[in-house]
Every structure is written in structure tokens, then in C-alpha cells.
Amino acid sequence: MTSGSDTRTAFRTCPLCEAGCGLEITLETTPDGERVHRIRGDRDDVFSQGFLCPKGTTLGHLHEDPDWLRRPVVKRDGEFVEVDWDEAFATIAAGLLPILDEHGRDACAIYLGNPGAHSIAPLLYNRSLITALGTRNRFSASTVDQRPKEMSAGMMFGSVTVPVPDLDRTDFVVLLGANPYASNGSLCTAPDFPGRLERIQARGGQVVVVDPRRSETAERADLHLPIRPGTDAHLLAAIARTLLDDGLATPGRLRDHANGLAELESALADFDPVRVAATCGIEATSIRRLAHDLAAAPSAAVYGRIGTCTQEFGTIASWLVDVINLLTGNLDRVGGAMFALSLIHI
């Protein structure tokens, strides 16, 4: 931390998503105390190297929001009033314990979200709190965001570890339901995601965006396919069907590790590109061309984010993303969709 006559600079970590980008916060002294003057990326951060998405730059507004709770509140006579911590805990005990005693632990639910999931204290104590409550009703930002991807990964790989695109080495990437130019690459922790996409193009690769609207990322892509909302699973099934029908499926070394490949063809029998085109709003020729381009690229990765999860067939769409990565021989290989290594190995 450095100091000046009227300002000082604080270095912190953004808590809004798992990217954990470094922040350089300029604080200005005023008669009423300090206020946030500017937030920008910390260029000396060893991981994010100065990159910061638009959400991080607005943390000053959150910090100074008059509606932000700075003390515990209790509802009395229809109004929330501030109390001290002792009274807050006493109120929780008086209200919660009789409910648990009478109706059981599952009468309670817990919700955890950002930024609590990305700061040290909650990470240390959340598990203890959940265990003490003993409820099976556990919700989080993930359950309204990425749970279909976690479910499909768990059923396909036996772990919620999600394969992510090797952006720095791939030649061809397909993004579905993602807009990293606006909000970084969640589930794929990659500071300066937009810059990485531009470097794919700079080295002669291609970026394809599948999105109902022409998003900021779609504007900069080599190809934008405007899909009808909620039909990503149909499109992905048609791509996989094309790979099988046209003899383009090359799982390679993973063939012997994949159960159910023989049943895949019959499972996808009804998803002919011509038939699917009427559902998803993308022409059959475009579906076939995308399948062939994925198969022909030296390396390729399909990446689906929140838009593929928050829909009726989100788990199937999430599964099909990795089915296509498998069929094109791009699962768990350089330039494809890879399983990241943990920072700590035990």
C-alpha cells in the first residue's frame, strides 16, 4: 500500500468470480472519510496481469451503496432495524432451533453466493456451518448457474472437475452461451479471455460464437450462429450425429476409456441436421459445416457456459459439449478441452 497527501492505493483481489483478478484501488480522502476514486487491474498481479472485466471496475459502487448492509438487521413490525451481533445471534437461535427440533434439519436451507464463496473467511467456515446445520437443502450461485455442467461432468467423468478449452494453444474454439468480452470466462479461469481469443485469430485460428443475440463476443468472432434460445442441446446433438454419420468421429486414445460409444449413434438417431434446423433456427448446411470444421481443425475445443446451463435441457447440452470434444479427439489433449491441474497436489 502506498500513501499520498489526499489519496492512497490499496491492492486487493476481486471477489466476484473464481478468476480472482488483482485490483488496484485508488482511495480519495474526503471530509466524510475515504471514497473509491478509481479501480483498475493490478498490472503486477502474477496471474491476472492487469486484466479486469467490467464487473470488477464497478466495485466502488457496491462499496458505497447506501443499501449495503454494514450491520446485522432484524425485522420488527415489518421493518428491518440494525442490531449488534449478540442480539443477531440470539435472534437466530431463538427462531431457528425450535424449527429444527420440531421439523428436522431439512426444514432449513442454506444459500452461499459470490462474493462470500471467494473470500478467505467464508471458505474456512462455510463447511463447518453447513455440517452443523445438517440440512440437505444446500443452494449456491452454482445451483442457479453451472450445476448442469457439474452434474454432467460428475456422471461422465466421476468428478465435478470440468474440462476447459486450452485457449493458448487451440486452433478452433466454439463458444456457446458465453460472452467473455463482458464477463470473463467462468469455469475457465483465464484472465484476459478476450485477449486470448484475439490471439487465436492472430495465429490463424477461428472463433465461433453460438448465441441468440449478437453479443460483444459475437461481434468479434469469425462466425456468429444466432441460435433459437433453449435449443443448444438440439444443435450439439446434430453436430455429434454428423460426426458419426460422416465418419469423422476419432476418439483416438480415449476410445478404450469411453463407455457407451456404441449406443451413442442410436441415441442421436432423431437429431438429423435437417430436422434440427427447424428447431434451433440454424441451417442444416451450417450445422454440417461446423461439425466438419471441428473435425478438420488441428486442435479444437467446444466451450459451453451459463447460457447452455440455464435452460430446460441444460444437463444434456453440457454433456454433449464433452461428447463432441471426445468424438473429435480433442478431450484431454493439448489445444482441446483439458482437465486443469490443481494448485495444490496431495
Steps between C-alpha positions, in 0.01 A plus 500: 500500500630846409390833644467851361375829640136451399488150354634156569512182294383165635567170329228239538351197321164517324251268676233487228605178325758224514743689275616699805647788300732744675362847575675835527262724695560873531333643812440871537480681835185709545350688799270199549780245483646303212324431172597283207639722228605235248532123461715341236685172454825449688757477225748335736263219598678178404179338377264761357780739386276806498195346333167589659151439366230772516353355818819556695521865404161567665590371847520859622127539439435186703725618783322835523146372438276645774299177500805286577462335841781604733344359819258213572132587461191346660145543372268662753146612427564463128820705502867397505694661783871485577612299805834394646646155438403359840135581439520369144633161612247482784218569252626226266520249786152587626343465156701220337554241773127437573437450127783245473385320815139473380540444128850359455816628338357512149251767608795735458681596180825685443606714205862598430596742227753746371697667638482287815618192314817680391630650824713330762273505807193343333719240331632401842167492682228425241553126523484509880172694484348263243606196704357648820166575334483146363259592221495344154350819358816672388489768236759733357584717205600174331152349530353788299795515264720199424344202677402326170867506397608363836234226477601397148870500594425295810308239301747496210832522683414408859602846620372857480833595344403668174722486189567851367627626163875530463465854367871569466562205269175423321438565131121504509262584784120492513336705775137431592306708751810700591594864467854531639547848352252615764567271795817289477490124449331340799583131557800576282712725718693695238586864566474707182273245337425750217870543434546125485220473244662772291831316514327187363394708201843664472668162462256399226240320709126555513248607766135397456226635728159338537266748666142620449618861496794670336696543822824688547688172446291409195587838346867404505464136400584355160152347490182571697221244493180656643331202662141492624508526883490171687599277209873457558454129577329449163784671313770308687318171441486574127872579493578173679268311264680652199838398639377141527311487169784654296774283648662792681494353852859442615512454878856371467669385820181562700293249304589218739412716799156608377196295596188526286652605168314219326168628636567862405396458137155368587457765771559773240299337220221759507732803485568530130626853413207558262253413771684698768530809279130568535532487880816699564478746212841416355513362146592136454792594275642720776465219755679254273771753416566566870531127568743458210705806606529364855619166367746654253666749735847398627360560848159621613291553810128545565420712805153550647416739780201636685280528192529123447425427867201721583254331266272197489761264356802652673648175629468331160656802327786499751556129439492539122770768514740237633361229271602715203840572654540123541380408149736751336795366700535828687414391853793513742757597240712806428296759314174328588291486816738415782472411868685765695752404765432600859713772654562264795578133449449263792 
